[in-house]
Amino acid sequence: MQNWRSAPPAIAIATTAAIIAALAILLARPQLVVFAAPLFGVVAAGRKSPEVLIAVHASDGPDRHIVRCVESESVELSLDIEARAGEAQVAASVLECPGLSIERQDREGNRLTVRVSADQPGKFPIRVEAVATANGGLLRGSVVLHTGDLYVYPLTAGAPMSPATTSVRHRLGMHPTRRTGTGTEFGGIRAYADGDDLRSINWRATARRASLQVTERRAEVGHDVVILFDDALRGDGRDDAFHRAIRGTAEIVRAALRAGDRVGVVCLDPAPRWVPARGGRQQFHEILTCLLDPGYPNCRRGSGTVAPPGAVPHGASVVAFSTLIDTGFALALIELRRRGSAVAAVDLLAADAPFSDEADALVGRLWTLERASMYRDMATIGVEVIGWQDGIRLGDALTGRLLAGRSPR
């Protein structure tokens, strides 16, 4: 700790001594300096900065840790405070930040326990301010330590998505294929071969044909779903479109993972960063953490203005979240459609024109016509644009139009 400054008691003593010295000069009473001299001496003696070392870390983790929760959920954090302060007294407290509510703070010995919550999804830093008082309360020093990050994820609807689709190649969820493998759907009967599992022997067919016969099953495969996220929505992190995009992403990712699909995410603006398409429960946290934290180290990074070919598997279904105001993002959607992916774009702009109420009604009408023309032009090249308004579940908005598998013209 190096930023030491005079504490309020030292300032009060120095002010009193200065007033006495000023009176001695104004009244021509030099004997009053006798009363001011000891006060100046006390302040001067208390200016020596002590050696104070302060460290704050999680009670059950490394110096910087990650805490995950969902919105409106209270989380209790335990922080251990280590101070080599000599005769100094150290007090610590967690600092507030926009969007993060501190419900309670308790300190018992060297352990600080705090309960926090957030009403909106996002990344919130956990910063602890340690204040040390030394030299009999004449010096006061403070330091702010970043001890970890709180990732708040959105609540998702429990109902799965079941979009209508006409293409088997673009079907969501685990589905049987024409190839044989491990699955549950019957695929045929064939003669036994060395290495076949004994549990696959079909004893009824074996008895009829007088030779060992095994039952084949149709292999089941999942689908690749990639979320294309417009990072221009981020702004200051408090924009309504950004939070709606986060909630929509969480809904799609959870539904696809539950169905057995592989899910990834690509963020654009200014340079692409992405999480490869994978399955598993951990992938849900990886994708949302990548969206909430642009500096997340597990993200892969590239250059350019479109999604790299390695970030979007061939034939994957792409769901994009954007206001579709940036022309560069629209070109990225067209490029993905040209590569053969089924692309659906979710328009996050409100149905009304984003202008002030004082604008002429003709301006709003022209805006509506321009957006309708853009919807039609994007649909012509195979990019389905879906308007998502408040109060409508995203899965319902996508039903029947997501992953239609239409060939580009």
N, C-alpha and C positions, 0 to 999 in steps of 0.2 A: 504494500500500500504506500503510494507516494504522494497522492494529492491531499496533503494535510492543509488545514486552514484553522484559523482561530475560532474557537467555540464561542457561543454567546456569553458565557461568564468572562472569558478573556476580553471580549469586545466591551463588555460593561465596565470592567476594571480599567481598561485603557481609556475609555471615554471619561470616566470619573477623574483619572489622573490628569488628562488633558484639560478638563474644566478647571481643576484646581490650579494648574500651571498658568492657565489664561487669566484667572482671577489674580494670581500673584503679580502678573505683569501689569494688568489694568489698574490694580489698586496700589501698585508700588509697595507690595508687602512681600519681600523675598522670603520671609520666614514661612510662608505657606508652602513653599517648595518642599519643606521637610515632610509634609503630608503626602505630596505627590511622588516623591522619590521612591518610597517602598513599593508603591503600586506599579511604577514603571519597572522596578526590579523584578516583581513577581511575573509580569507579562514577559519580560525578556528571558527570564529563567525557564518559562514554559514554552519557549519557541523551539526547543530541541526536539526533532522528530524521532520517535522511537522506531525500532525495527518490528514491524507487525506483518505476519504472513497469514493469509486467510484462504481456505479452500473449502468449497462446497461441492458435494457429490451425492448421488443417489445412495440410499441405504442398502440397496440390493443390486447395484449395477455399476457400470463404469462412470467416468467423470461426466460424460454427456450421454443421456439415455433418451429413448423414444417411448412415449406413452400414447396408447391408442384408446379411443373411446368413440361413442356415437353422440350425436348432438343431444343436448338437454340431459346428458348423463353426468353425474358428479363423480369425480375421480379424486382419490386421496393420495397425495405424494408425500413421501418421507425423505427428508434431506438431512445429511450429516454435515455439521459445520466443524471444521478443524481450524483452530486459530492458535498461532504462536505469537501471542500478544504481550507477553511479559505482564506488566501492571495495567495494561490497557483493558478496557471493557468493550466487548463486542456485542452488538445487537444486529439481527438479520430479519429481513422480511421479503416476501415475494412481491415483485412489482406488477402492477396491473398493465394490461395492454388492451387495445381496442378489440372488443368482441369476447374477451375472456373475463369471466366473473369469478372473483375470489370470495368464497362463502365463509371460510374460517381459516385462521392461522393460530397455531399453538406451538409453543416452544418449551421443551422439557430437557434441560441440560444442553447437550450439543446437538440435539435432534429437533428439526423444524418440520412440523406436520401441517400441511395445507390442503384444503379441499377446493377444487376448482371445477368449473363447468362452462360450456359454451353453447349458445343457441343456434349457431350457424357452423357449417363445415368449414374447415380451414386448418392452417398450421399456425400454432401459437407458441412463441418462445417462452420458456420458463426462466425468468431472470431473477436473481436474488441480489438485493442490495444489502451489503454488510457495512455497518457504521461502527467505527472504533473511537472511543474517547480515552485520551491519555493525559498525563501530566496534571492530574488532579482536576480534570475537566476543562483544561485550558485549550487543548488541541482536539480537533475533530477531523477524522478522515473517513472517506467512504469509497467503496468500490462496487461495481455492478458485475456480477458473474453470470454467464450463460451456462446453466446447468442441464438443459435438455429442451426437448420440443414435445408439444402436445398436438397430436394429429386427431382431429375430430372428423369422423366419417358421418355421412348422412344415413338416416333411417331409410330402409328400402321396403317396398311392398312385398308381401309374401307370395302373392299369386304369380305363377310363371307366365312368361309370354308364349303365345301359341300363334305366331303369324302364319297366315295361309301362304303356301308357296307351291308352285307348280314344278319346280326343278328339284330333282333328288340331289343334285350336286350342291344346291344352296339350301338344303333342309337343315333347320336348327335341331340340335340335340343328337344323342346317340341313335343311329339308325343302321339297320342291316344292309350289307352290300351283297354283290353277286359272288364275291370271293368267299372261300371257306376259311374258317378260323375258329376262334373262341367266341361264342355268342350263345344266344338262347333260341333263336329261330331255326327251325329245321331246314337243312340244306340238301339232304340226300343220304343214300346208303351206298357203301362201297365195301369191297373186300378188305379184310384186315391186312395191315402191313406192319413190318417190324418197326417198333417205336411208338405205335399207337397206344393211347391211354386205355387201360383195361376197363375203365369206367365208361368208355364210349362204345363198348360192344353192345350190339343190338341182339339180344338173345332170341327174340321171336324170329327175326330174319335169319339168324344163324341156324335155328331149328328147321326152317322151311328150306333153306338152300344147302344144308348139310356142310357148311363151311363158315368160318368166322366172318361176321359182317359187323361193320362199325357205322355209327350214325355221325354224319357230318353236320356241322352248324355253320350258319352264315356269320361271317365276321361283322362286328359292329364298329363303326368309326364315328368320330365326332367331326364337327365343322369348325373352321377358323373364323372367328369374329374379331374385327379390329375396330377400335374406337378412334376416330380422327377428331382431335380436339383443337379448337382455335384458341391459342393462348392469348390472343388479343382480348378475349373476354375477361381476363384476369383483372386488369385495371388495378384498383387499390385493394382488391380482395373482398369488397363489400357490395359489389354490383349484383343486382338480382339475377341477371342473365348468367353470371358465373356460377352462382349457387344452384340455379336450375339445371345448368349443364352438369354440375357435379352430381346432383341427385339423379338425373337421367342416366348418366354413365353408371352409377352404382346399381341402378335398377336393371340395366341391360347386362352388366357384367355378372351380377349374382344369378340372374335367370339363366344366362348361357352356361355358367359354370355348373349350376345344378343340373342342367340338361346333359352334361358331359362334354361340352364343347371346349375348345381352346380359345382363349381371349387374350388380346394384346391391346396396346394403346400407342398412338403416335400423336405427339403435340407439335404443332407448327407455329412459328413466329417467335423470333426471327429465323432460328435454325431448328431443324427437327431433332427431337429426342423421343425415344420410344422404349417400351418394354415388349420383348418378343411374345408372341402368342403361345401361351402354355395353359395347362389345366391345373386343378388343385385349389384348395382353400386359400393357400398363401397368395395366390395370384390376385385375389380380390384386394388385399392390402397393398400389394406391389403397385397395382394400377392406380389406385386412389392416392397413394403416397406420391407417385410420380406426378399426378395432376396438382396436388396441393403444394408440392415442394419442387420448384424448378431446379434446385441444386441437388436433388436426390442422387447419391452416387451410384445406385444400381441401374440408373437409366443409361442406355446407349445413346450416343450423340453422333450427328452427322452434319453435313452442310447442304445448302441448296434451299429451295422453296417448296419442294414437293416431298412426299413420303419416299424414302429410299426403297428400292425393290426388296431388300432383305427385311424390311420392317413389316411388309404386308405380304403374307404368303399368297402364292398364285391361287386364284379362285376364291379367296376369302371374301366374306361379306363385310362391308364397311358401313358403319353408322357414324355420321359426322355431326358435331355440335358447333354451330356458328350462327352469327347474325347475318351472314352472307352479304356483308357490306364490302368486305375486302375482295377485290378482284383476284388477288393472288391465291386466296383460299379456294375460290371457285375453280380456278385453273387446276389446283391440286386435285379437286374432285373429278374433274374431267379426265385428268391423266390416269387416275386410278380406274375409272370406267374403261378407258382405252386399253388398260392392261388386262381386262377381263373380270374385274371384281364387280359384284353387285353393290351399288352405292345408294344409300339413303341419307339425305341431309335433313337434320332437324333444325328448323328456323326458330331461333329464340327471341326474335323481335315480337313485340306486342302487335296485335292486329291493327291498332290505331297507328296513325303516323307519329313518329317520334319528334313532334314539333310542339311548340308552345301553343296554348289555347288561343293566343292572339293571332296565329297564322290564318291566312285566308283559307276558306273551305276548299277552294280550287287546288291549293297546294296539297292538301290531304288526299283529294281525289286523284291527282296526278301520281302521288306516291303509291296509292293502292294499285293503280293501273300498271305502274312500273314493276311492282313486286309480282303481280299476276303474270306479267309478260316474262319476268325472269323465271318463275315457276314453270311456265310452259316451255321456255327454251331449254331449261335444264332437263325436263322430262323428255324432250325430243332426242337428246343424246343419251338417255338412259339413266339419268340421275334423278331419283325421286325426291322432291322437296316436300317436307311435311311440316305444316304449321302446328306448333305445340303451344297451347294456351294454358293459363293457370286453371287449376281445378280438373284437368284431364290427366288421367294416368298415361304415362308414356307408352306402356305396352298396348293400351287401347288405341292410341294414335297411330301406332305402327302396324296394327293388325291388318292383314290383307294387302299391305303395300310394301312391307319390308322384305327384302331379299327375293324379289320377284323373278330374278334370273332372266330379265329381258335382254336380248342381244342389242348392242349399240348399232345405231344406223350410220 
